[in-house]
């Protein structure tokens, strides 16, 4: 999966990863190591998150579509049968 990040986004995420390792594991990791972790996340974890987001969006759209169908049905006029 190809995830496009701006240079600024990538730098921010790399700094966040380095800060996480320092604060939670007392480890100083290099920018290169943090970038490798980011690459791993993008390749292996992000697709799961992306698919979950797509599933959530699909659910919202389906509910909105059902609501529109109900509203349109309420606008129908009865037909008199003679």
SEVEX-634111 format. One line per 8 residues: number of its first residue (from 0); their letters; for each residue y, x, z of N, C-alpha, C, O. Coordinates in nm, 2 decimals. Layout:
! residues N
NUM) a) Y X Z Y X Z Y X Z Y X Z  ...
***
This chain:
! residues 82
0) xxxxxxxx) -0.12 0.08 0.00 0.00 0.00 0.00 0.12 0.09 0.00 0.13 0.18 0.08  0.21 0.06 -0.09 0.34 0.14 -0.10 0.45 0.07 -0.02 0.49 -0.04 -0.06  0.50 0.13 0.08 0.61 0.08 0.16 0.73 0.17 0.13 0.73 0.29 0.15  0.83 0.10 0.09 0.96 0.18 0.06 1.05 0.18 0.18 1.08 0.07 0.24  1.08 0.29 0.22 1.17 0.31 0.33 1.29 0.40 0.28 1.27 0.49 0.21  1.41 0.36 0.33 1.52 0.45 0.29 1.50 0.58 0.37 1.43 0.59 0.47  1.58 0.68 0.33 1.57 0.81 0.40 1.62 0.79 0.55 1.56 0.84 0.64  1.72 0.70 0.57 1.77 0.68 0.70 1.66 0.60 0.79 1.64 0.64 0.90
8) xxxxxxxx) 1.59 0.51 0.73 1.48 0.44 0.80 1.37 0.53 0.84 1.32 0.53 0.95  1.33 0.61 0.74 1.22 0.71 0.77 1.26 0.81 0.88 1.18 0.83 0.97  1.39 0.86 0.88 1.43 0.95 0.98 1.43 0.88 1.12 1.40 0.94 1.22  1.48 0.76 1.12 1.48 0.68 1.25 1.34 0.66 1.30 1.32 0.68 1.42  1.25 0.62 1.22 1.11 0.60 1.26 1.05 0.73 1.31 0.98 0.73 1.41  1.07 0.83 1.24 1.01 0.96 1.28 1.07 1.00 1.42 0.99 1.05 1.50  1.20 0.98 1.44 1.26 1.01 1.57 1.20 0.92 1.67 1.17 0.96 1.79  1.17 0.79 1.64 1.11 0.70 1.73 0.97 0.75 1.77 0.93 0.74 1.89
16) xxxxxxxx) 0.90 0.79 1.67 0.76 0.84 1.70 0.77 0.96 1.79 0.69 0.97 1.89  0.86 1.06 1.76 0.87 1.17 1.85 0.91 1.14 1.99 0.85 1.19 2.09  1.00 1.04 2.00 1.04 1.00 2.13 0.93 0.93 2.21 0.91 0.95 2.33  0.85 0.85 2.14 0.73 0.78 2.20 0.64 0.88 2.25 0.59 0.87 2.37  0.60 0.99 2.18 0.51 1.09 2.22 0.57 1.16 2.34 0.49 1.20 2.44  0.70 1.19 2.34 0.76 1.26 2.45 0.76 1.18 2.58 0.72 1.23 2.68  0.80 1.05 2.56 0.81 0.96 2.68 0.68 0.92 2.74 0.67 0.90 2.86  0.58 0.90 2.65 0.46 0.84 2.70 0.34 0.94 2.71 0.24 0.91 2.78
24) xxxxxxxx) 0.35 1.05 2.65 0.24 1.15 2.65 0.29 1.29 2.69 0.21 1.38 2.70  0.42 1.30 2.72 0.48 1.43 2.76 0.44 1.54 2.65 0.42 1.65 2.68  0.45 1.49 2.53 0.42 1.59 2.41 0.54 1.60 2.32 0.60 1.49 2.29  0.58 1.72 2.29 0.68 1.74 2.19 0.60 1.76 2.06 0.53 1.85 2.04  0.62 1.66 1.96 0.56 1.68 1.83 0.67 1.71 1.73 0.78 1.67 1.74  0.63 1.78 1.63 0.72 1.82 1.53 0.75 1.71 1.44 0.69 1.60 1.44  0.86 1.72 1.36 0.90 1.62 1.26 0.78 1.60 1.16 0.75 1.49 1.12  0.72 1.71 1.12 0.61 1.70 1.03 0.49 1.62 1.09 0.43 1.54 1.02
32) xxxxxxxx) 0.46 1.65 1.21 0.35 1.57 1.28 0.39 1.42 1.29 0.30 1.34 1.26  0.51 1.39 1.32 0.55 1.25 1.33 0.55 1.19 1.19 0.51 1.07 1.18  0.58 1.26 1.09 0.58 1.21 0.95 0.43 1.18 0.91 0.41 1.08 0.85  0.34 1.26 0.95 0.20 1.24 0.93 0.15 1.11 1.00 0.07 1.03 0.94  0.19 1.09 1.12 0.16 0.97 1.19 0.22 0.85 1.12 0.15 0.75 1.10  0.34 0.86 1.07 0.40 0.75 1.00 0.32 0.72 0.87 0.30 0.61 0.84  0.28 0.83 0.80 0.20 0.81 0.68 0.07 0.73 0.71 0.03 0.65 0.64  0.01 0.77 0.82 -0.12 0.70 0.87 -0.09 0.56 0.89 -0.16 0.47 0.85
40) xxxxxxxx) 0.02 0.53 0.96 0.05 0.39 0.99 0.08 0.31 0.86 0.03 0.20 0.85  0.16 0.37 0.77 0.19 0.30 0.65 0.06 0.28 0.56 0.05 0.17 0.50  -0.03 0.37 0.57 -0.15 0.35 0.48 -0.26 0.27 0.55 -0.33 0.19 0.48  -0.27 0.27 0.68 -0.38 0.21 0.75 -0.35 0.09 0.83 -0.43 0.00 0.85  -0.23 0.08 0.89 -0.20 -0.02 0.98 -0.10 -0.13 0.92 -0.12 -0.25 0.94  -0.01 -0.08 0.84 0.09 -0.17 0.78 0.03 -0.28 0.70 0.08 -0.39 0.70  -0.08 -0.25 0.62 -0.13 -0.36 0.54 -0.18 -0.48 0.62 -0.17 -0.59 0.58  -0.23 -0.45 0.74 -0.28 -0.56 0.83 -0.16 -0.64 0.88 -0.16 -0.76 0.88
48) xxxxxxxx) -0.05 -0.57 0.91 0.07 -0.64 0.96 0.13 -0.72 0.84 0.18 -0.83 0.86  0.14 -0.66 0.73 0.19 -0.72 0.61 0.11 -0.85 0.58 0.17 -0.96 0.55  -0.02 -0.84 0.58 -0.10 -0.96 0.55 -0.08 -1.07 0.65 -0.08 -1.19 0.62  -0.07 -1.03 0.78 -0.04 -1.13 0.88 0.10 -1.20 0.86 0.11 -1.32 0.88  0.19 -1.12 0.82 0.33 -1.18 0.79 0.32 -1.27 0.67 0.38 -1.38 0.67  0.24 -1.24 0.57 0.22 -1.32 0.45 0.16 -1.45 0.50 0.20 -1.56 0.45  0.05 -1.44 0.58 -0.02 -1.56 0.63 0.08 -1.65 0.71 0.08 -1.77 0.69  0.16 -1.59 0.79 0.26 -1.67 0.87 0.36 -1.74 0.77 0.39 -1.86 0.79
56) xxxxxxxx) 0.41 -1.67 0.67 0.50 -1.73 0.58 0.44 -1.84 0.50 0.50 -1.94 0.48  0.31 -1.82 0.46 0.24 -1.93 0.39 0.23 -2.05 0.47 0.25 -2.16 0.42  0.20 -2.04 0.60 0.19 -2.15 0.69 0.32 -2.22 0.70 0.32 -2.35 0.70  0.43 -2.15 0.71 0.56 -2.21 0.72 0.59 -2.29 0.59 0.64 -2.40 0.60  0.57 -2.23 0.48 0.59 -2.29 0.35 0.51 -2.42 0.34 0.56 -2.52 0.29  0.38 -2.41 0.37 0.29 -2.53 0.36 0.34 -2.64 0.45 0.34 -2.76 0.41  0.39 -2.61 0.57 0.44 -2.72 0.66 0.57 -2.78 0.60 0.59 -2.90 0.61  0.66 -2.69 0.54 0.78 -2.74 0.48 0.74 -2.83 0.36 0.81 -2.94 0.34
64) xxxxxxxx) 0.65 -2.79 0.28 0.60 -2.87 0.17 0.55 -3.00 0.21 0.58 -3.11 0.15  0.47 -3.01 0.32 0.41 -3.13 0.37 0.53 -3.22 0.42 0.52 -3.34 0.39  0.63 -3.16 0.48 0.74 -3.24 0.53 0.82 -3.30 0.41 0.86 -3.42 0.42  0.84 -3.22 0.31 0.90 -3.27 0.19 0.82 -3.39 0.12 0.88 -3.49 0.08  0.69 -3.37 0.12 0.61 -3.48 0.06 0.62 -3.61 0.14 0.63 -3.71 0.08  0.63 -3.59 0.27 0.64 -3.71 0.36 0.78 -3.78 0.33 0.79 -3.90 0.32  0.88 -3.70 0.32 1.02 -3.75 0.30 1.02 -3.82 0.16 1.09 -3.93 0.15  0.96 -3.76 0.06 0.96 -3.82 -0.07 0.88 -3.95 -0.07 0.92 -4.05 -0.13
72) xxxxxxxx) 0.77 -3.96 0.00 0.69 -4.08 0.01 0.77 -4.19 0.08 0.76 -4.30 0.04  0.85 -4.15 0.17 0.93 -4.25 0.24 1.04 -4.31 0.15 1.09 -4.42 0.18  1.08 -4.24 0.05 1.18 -4.29 -0.04 1.12 -4.38 -0.15 1.20 -4.45 -0.22  0.99 -4.38 -0.16 0.93 -4.47 -0.26 0.96 -4.62 -0.23 0.96 -4.66 -0.11  0.98 -4.69 -0.34 1.00 -4.84 -0.32 0.88 -4.91 -0.35 0.80 -4.88 -0.44  0.85 -5.02 -0.27 0.73 -5.09 -0.30 0.74 -5.16 -0.43 0.85 -5.20 -0.48  0.63 -5.18 -0.50 0.62 -5.25 -0.63 0.56 -5.39 -0.60 0.46 -5.40 -0.54  0.64 -5.48 -0.65 0.59 -5.62 -0.63 0.49 -5.65 -0.74 0.51 -5.63 -0.86
80) xx) 0.38 -5.71 -0.70 0.28 -5.75 -0.79 0.29 -5.90 -0.81 0.29 -5.97 -0.72  0.30 -5.94 -0.94 0.32 -6.08 -0.97 0.19 -6.14 -1.02 0.19 -6.26 -1.05
***
